[in-house]
Amino acid sequence: MANFDQELDASGLNCPLPILRAKKSLAGMDAGQVLHIIATDPGSVKDFEAFAKQTGNELMESKEEGGKFVFLIKKS
């Protein structure tokens, strides 16, 4: 498991809430810090890929674990 600086549990939230919460969390973080996100919305996989491209933050990891989707985003 990779190290991360902050965790966001967006379980049970539907698009676009996981992205909005992640955006808010990242805003309070320093460049180079890593946000660990847990989501249950299957749409969040594509959402976070697009979000990373749009914002220039690095999507370090995107995987499914026991019906949950786990993301690691490094703030640029």
Long-range contacts (C-beta under 8 A, 24 or more apart in sequence): 2-34, 2-60, 2-61, 2-72, 3-34, 4-34, 4-35, 4-36, 4-72, 5-29, 5-33, 5-34, 5-35, 6-33, 6-34, 6-35, 6-36, 7-35, 7-36, 7-37, 7-38, 8-35, 8-36, 8-37, 8-38, 9-38, 10-37, 10-38, 10-39, 10-40, 10-41, 10-44, 11-38, 11-39, 11-40, 11-68, 12-40, 13-39, 13-40, 13-41, 14-41, 14-43, 15-41, 15-43, 15-44, 15-47, 16-47, 18-44, 18-47, 18-48, 19-44, 19-47, 19-48, 19-51, 22-48, 22-51, 22-71, 22-73, 23-51, 23-55, 26-55, 26-57, 26-73, 26-75, 29-75, 30-75, 31-75, 31-76, 32-74, 32-75, 33-74, 33-75, 34-60, 34-72, 34-73, 34-74, 34-75, 35-72, 35-73, 35-74, 35-75, 36-70, 36-71, 36-72, 37-70, 37-71, 37-72, 37-73, 38-68, 38-69, 38-70, 39-68, 39-69, 39-71, 40-67, 40-68, 40-69, 41-69, 42-69, 44-69, 44-71, 45-69, 48-73
